[in-house]
């Protein structure tokens, strides 16, 4: 029995996106650099999978949508400023090729963490700042000052031994 119900079902299936449309949605991906940024900071947005040369990336973390541009090679880039006073992970929605692609990337916002700029001598996992090269050179080994002090002490010891030997010979 093919009644009105069959026509409604056929119409509903015809309106559903086919495998090609769903596949296009899955190819769009957004990447943010730096991956974790401080509130109020600037991030670069790189989107892959769009066919056009322009688009926009929006997120609850952005102060305003990032305008995206590219040369038509499938990659669009732009920048956005994070809103002040936010923290957490936010989804990114990209609009390109005439429709939005929701949840194609994330951006993390939070307080800045101090990170070392160079490795630490003697282990410690990079938890301390690297001191200037001059300070490191002084710790590398004995310098001129240490050599002079050592020579003075060795000379004083030699004089003490010589005087003791002379006293011993006189008493014998």
DADA-V967422 format. One record per residue. SS is DSSP state (H for helix, E for strand, L for the rest). Layout:
# DADA-V967422
SS + SS
This chain:
# DADA-V967422
L + L + L + H + H + H + H + H + H + H + H + H + H + H + H + L + L + L + H + H + H + H + H + H + H + H + H + L + E + E + E + E + E + L + L + E + E + L + L + L + L + E + E + E + E + E + E + E + L + L + L + L + L + E + E + E + E + E + E + L + L + E + L + L + L + E + E + E + E + L + L + L + L + L + E + E + E + E + E + E + E + E + L + L + L + L + L + E + E + E + E + E + E + E + E + E + L + L + E + E + E + E + E + E + E + E + E + E + E + L + L + L + L + L + L + L + L + L + L + L + L + L + L + L + L + L + L + L + L + L + L + L + H + H + H + H + H + H + L + L + L + L + L + H + H + H + H + H + H + H + H + H + H + H + H + H + H + H + H + H + H + H + H + H + H + H + H + H + H + H + H + L
